[in-house]
Amino acid sequence: MEVPLVVRKSKRPAVLSFIMAVGVALAFFFWHPNLWSDRLAFGLACGSSFVAIMCLGLMVNQKPHLAITVQGIQALGWGDEEVLWEDIAEVFIMTTPKADHLCLILCDSGVYRARKGRVAQLMMTAGREAGFGDLAITPMKLGLNASELLQLIRRQLAASRSKPARVPSAVKYRTDKPGNWI
């Protein structure tokens, strides 16, 4: 894998679910004679309409599910901001019976957590207490290998922490000696 890595999931499942939900909602609204008095049918029609709206939102969403750049990493479930490499203290794989999870521990998770909403703060706290670190993604859901993704992230972490080579100082080549002034 190379940087930048941008992963987008297929929109096909959302499109198919949207078509099915719209079909069910239309069937209930147009062919059910007592829709407004039948609570179950009305609930199913409203539920399928809600699913159609959610699928429509998934279809128009242009954000990548995972983006790894030279500056940092961003995942769809983490919000809009990118987590910079300098803010990551540790990265590891947590294996569960269902999948491998790539987990990140942040250097100062309190600052990151304070910028999030209350529900996100609770999710981060629960994830950390369960051993998943501050942030976690499931590479299998994106069609990626967890160990390869871990290697890529560790390479980027190492590259961001290495010091750039010092360039020779320009002072060495100065030509403005006191005798050369006009």
N, C-alpha and C positions, 0 to 999 in steps of 0.2 A: 504494500500500500504506500501511496505517496501523498505528500501534503501539497496543496490543500485537498482534503477529502470532504466531499459534500454528498450526503446520502439523502435521497428523497424516496418515499414509499410510493408504490403504484396507486393511482387514483381509481383503478378499475373496481375494487371492492366497494368503494364509496359510491361510485356511479350505479353499480348494480343494486346496492341497498337503497339508494335514492329512488330508482325506478320502481322497485318492489314496494317501498313505503308509500309512494305517491299512488300506485295502483290500488293498494289496500285502502288508503284514505278515500280515494275517489269512489271505489266500490261501496264503501259504507255510506258516504254522503249522498250518492245518487240512487243506490238500489235498495237501501234499507228503508222500509216505509215509515217506521216509527223511531227514527234515529234519536230524536230529541227526547222521547219519553223512555227509551231503553237505555239505562245507565251503562250497561256493559258494552253495548255497541257504540255508544257515544264515547266512552272511555277508550275503546280500541281505535276509533277513528281519530280521536285527539292524540293518542299515543303514536299512531303511525304518522300523523302529520308532524309531530315533534321529531320523530326519527328522520323524516324527510328533510326537515330544516337542519338537523345536525349533520346529515350526510352532505347537504348542500354546502355547509360551512367547511367540511373536510375537502370538498372538491375545489373550492376557491382558495384554500390556504396555500400560499406559495412558499412558506418557510420550510427549510430543510429539516429533516428529523435529526440529523447529526452533521455538524460542520467542524472540521479540524483544520485550523489555519496556522500560520506562523505565529500569530499573536496569542491564540488560545483555542478553547473548545466550547462549543455551544450545542445544546440538545433541546429539542422541542419542548420537552417536559420541564425544563429548568427555567423557563421564562425567556425574555427577549435579550438579556444581556449575555455577553460572552465571558466565560471564566478564563482569565489570563493565566499563562503558564506560571508566572511568578506567585500567583495565589494558591497554587496546588502544592500541598506538602507531600502527599503520598497517593499512589494509585495501585490498586490490587484487584484480583478477581475473587469474587465470592461465589462458590458453587452451591446451588440448591438442587433438589431433586428434579425441578422442571427446567432450569436453565442456568447458565453462567452469567453473572452480573459484573460489569466493570464498575468499580467503586472508586470514588475520589474523596480524599480528606483534604479540606482546605486549611491553609495556614491560619487564617482568622475567620472561622466560620460565623462568629457572632456578627461581624460587620456585614457579611453576605446575607445572613439570616435576617438582619434588621431591615434590609431593603425589600424583603418579601412580605406578602400578606400573611394574615394569621393562619390560614389553612396550610400554606406552604411552609411556614415555620413549624407547625405541628408535624407535618410530613417529614421534614428534615430531621426533627428531633426523634421521631419514631424510627426512621431509617438508620440513624446513627446508633440508637440503642439496640437495634436488631443486628448490628454489625455490618451494615451496608455503607458506612461512611456518611459524608454530608450529601453527596450527590451520587446517583447510580443510573446506569443505562443497561439495557439488555441487548447486546449485539446480535443475538440470534433473531430477534424480532425484525432487525434491519437487514438480515441476510449476511452478517459479518461474522468472522471468526473472532472469538473473544481474545485468544492469545495473540493473534496478529495485531489486533487493535491495541492491546496492552503494549506490545513492542513499539508500535508507532507512537503512542503517547509518551512512553518512556524516552524514546529518541528525541521527541520534541522538548520534553522536560530537560533533558541533558543539554540540548542545543541552546535552550533559553538561559540555562544557568552557567554556561561556559563563558569565559571572558573573551572578548574579541582581541585579536592581536593588536599590540600597540603600534601606531604609525610613528615613524621617525619625526622628531620635533622640528618644526620650522625654524626654531631659534638657532639651530645648528647652522643654517644657511643664511643668516642675517647679513645684509650688506650695508646697513645704515650705521657704519662706524662714525664716531664723532668727527673724524677728519673729513668725511664725505658729505657733510651737511652743507647746504647752500645758504 
